[in-house]
């Protein structure tokens, strides 16, 4: 007889964890596969033979990570050449209530860190500036994805407006101010509380600039 687990009386994680010690193999048939869910059970699955059949969709970060590992294992490039194959861009955390992005240098990042690489003439810091606003978080929540996840396909649906040169210069000034403060925080020259206090008026100004850009 089948048993439905709704997470009201018992969590699926606990049910699976309870029977895993007596199991050598785990076969799973699921609609969607997200690394965040698998990671919760990973410690209990280390010595198990696992087969997962996905019906609908695999987390895009998993596909990307598998391709990267396969590529690194099957090429003869030096470490320097491998680093040069990666692009600079911007990234954000998959799970977040409020959108927060940052620029990133060349390298390999955790699978829960989503990354995009712009092929336009607009700089990465401009996209970061737009994403890190109340307007963009509200737009995503109301029109794109009202869950705590914000993934690559969601980001591709963002309405990006092309600014004038004057507007672009103003955004760059705002970005540089915020970047300098965060750099001071990460260098432990100022506390997180001090950084938040300094960033608040910059965030307010950025939100207002984006509202004006979009004619709100």
C-alpha positions in Angstrom: 0.0 0.0 0.0 1.4 3.4 -1.0 2.0 6.0 1.7 1.7 9.7 0.9 4.0 12.0 2.9 2.8 15.6 3.0 5.4 17.0 5.5 2.6 17.7 8.0 3.0 14.8 10.4 6.4 13.6 9.1 9.1 15.1 7.0 10.1 13.2 3.9 13.7 13.8 4.9 13.2 12.0 8.2 11.3 9.1 6.6 14.1 8.5 4.1 16.9 8.9 6.7 15.2 6.3 9.0 15.3 3.5 6.5 18.6 4.3 4.8 20.9 2.5 7.4 19.4 -0.9 6.4 19.6 -0.2 2.7 22.4 -0.8 0.2 20.8 0.8 -2.8 18.4 3.7 -3.4 16.2 4.0 -6.5 14.4 7.3 -6.8 11.7 8.3 -9.4 11.0 12.1 -9.2 9.6 14.9 -11.2 12.2 17.6 -10.4 15.8 17.3 -9.0 17.3 20.1 -7.0 20.7 19.9 -5.4 19.5 21.8 -2.3 17.2 18.8 -1.5 19.8 16.1 -2.3 22.4 18.0 -0.1 20.2 17.5 3.0 20.5 13.7 2.6 24.0 13.5 1.2 25.7 12.4 4.4 23.4 9.4 4.7 23.9 8.5 1.0 27.7 8.3 0.9 27.9 4.5 1.0 24.8 3.8 -1.1 24.4 2.8 -4.7 22.0 5.5 -6.0 20.0 5.7 -9.2 17.8 8.7 -9.9 15.3 9.0 -12.7 14.1 12.5 -13.3 10.8 13.0 -15.1 10.6 16.7 -15.8 13.6 18.8 -15.1 17.1 18.7 -13.5 18.4 21.8 -11.6 20.4 23.7 -14.2 23.2 24.1 -11.7 23.6 20.3 -11.5 23.8 20.1 -15.3 26.4 22.8 -15.4 28.5 21.3 -12.6 28.5 17.8 -14.3 29.6 19.4 -17.6 32.4 21.3 -15.8 33.7 18.2 -14.0 33.6 16.2 -17.2 35.4 18.9 -19.1 38.2 19.2 -16.5 38.6 15.4 -16.3 38.8 15.0 -20.1 41.1 17.7 -21.3 44.9 18.1 -21.1 44.9 21.9 -20.5 47.2 23.4 -17.9 45.7 25.1 -14.8 46.5 28.4 -16.3 44.8 27.5 -19.6 41.8 26.2 -17.8 41.4 29.5 -15.8 41.6 31.5 -19.0 38.7 29.5 -20.4 36.3 30.9 -17.8 34.6 34.3 -18.2 34.0 37.1 -15.8 30.4 37.8 -15.1 28.0 38.2 -12.2 26.3 35.8 -9.8 23.8 35.3 -7.1 22.6 32.7 -4.6 19.9 30.3 -5.8 17.8 30.6 -2.7 17.1 34.1 -1.4 14.1 36.1 -0.3 15.5 39.4 -1.6 17.6 39.4 -4.8 21.3 40.2 -4.2 23.9 39.8 -7.0 27.6 40.6 -7.2 30.3 40.7 -9.9 32.6 37.7 -10.1 36.0 37.1 -11.5 37.2 34.0 -13.4 37.0 30.8 -11.6 34.8 27.8 -10.5 32.0 28.6 -8.1 29.7 26.5 -5.9 26.7 25.0 -7.7 24.3 27.0 -5.6 25.8 30.2 -7.0 24.0 31.1 -10.3 26.2 32.8 -12.9 25.6 34.8 -16.0 28.0 36.1 -18.6 26.9 39.2 -20.6 27.5 39.3 -24.3 26.3 42.9 -24.6 28.1 46.2 -24.4 26.7 46.8 -20.9 29.1 46.1 -18.0 28.3 43.4 -15.4 28.1 45.9 -12.6 25.1 47.5 -14.4 23.2 44.3 -14.2 24.2 43.8 -10.6 23.0 47.4 -9.8 19.6 46.6 -11.4 19.1 43.3 -9.7 20.0 44.6 -6.3 16.9 46.8 -6.1 13.5 46.6 -4.5 11.9 47.1 -7.9 13.6 44.1 -9.4 12.8 41.8 -6.4 9.2 42.9 -6.6 9.0 42.3 -10.4 10.4 38.8 -10.1 8.1 37.9 -7.2 5.0 39.1 -9.0 5.7 38.3 -12.7 8.4 35.7 -13.0 8.9 33.4 -9.9 7.2 33.9 -6.6 9.3 31.3 -4.8 12.5 31.8 -2.9 14.4 30.4 -5.9 15.9 32.6 -8.6 17.6 30.7 -11.3 19.1 31.3 -14.7 15.9 31.1 -16.8 14.3 33.6 -14.3 17.2 36.0 -14.8 16.8 35.8 -18.6 13.3 37.2 -18.3 14.4 40.3 -16.5 13.4 43.5 -18.3 16.7 45.3 -18.8 16.5 48.9 -20.0 19.4 50.5 -21.9 20.4 53.6 -20.0 21.8 56.8 -21.5 25.5 57.6 -21.0 24.6 60.0 -18.2 22.5 57.5 -16.4 25.1 54.8 -16.9 27.7 57.1 -15.3 25.4 57.7 -12.3 24.9 54.0 -11.8 28.7 53.4 -12.0 29.2 56.0 -9.2 26.6 54.3 -7.0 28.1 50.8 -7.7 31.7 52.0 -6.9 30.5 53.5 -3.6 28.8 50.3 -2.5 31.7 48.2 -3.8 34.2 50.2 -1.8 32.2 49.8 1.4 31.8 46.1 1.0 35.5 45.8 0.3 36.2 47.6 3.6 33.9 45.2 5.4 35.5 42.1 4.0 38.9 43.4 4.9 37.6 43.8 8.5 38.3 47.5 8.6 34.6 48.2 9.3 32.0 46.0 10.9 28.9 44.6 9.2 26.8 47.0 11.2 28.8 50.0 10.0 28.7 48.7 6.4 24.9 48.3 6.5 24.6 51.9 7.9 26.8 53.3 5.1 25.0 51.3 2.4 21.5 52.2 3.4 21.4 55.7 1.8 23.2 54.3 -1.3 20.6 51.6 -1.6 17.8 54.2 -1.3 19.4 56.3 -4.0 19.8 53.3 -6.2 16.2 52.2 -5.8 15.1 55.7 -6.7 17.3 55.8 -9.8 15.9 52.5 -11.0 12.3 53.7 -10.5 13.1 56.8 -12.5 14.7 54.6 -15.2 11.6 52.5 -15.5 9.2 55.4 -15.3 7.6 54.3 -12.0 
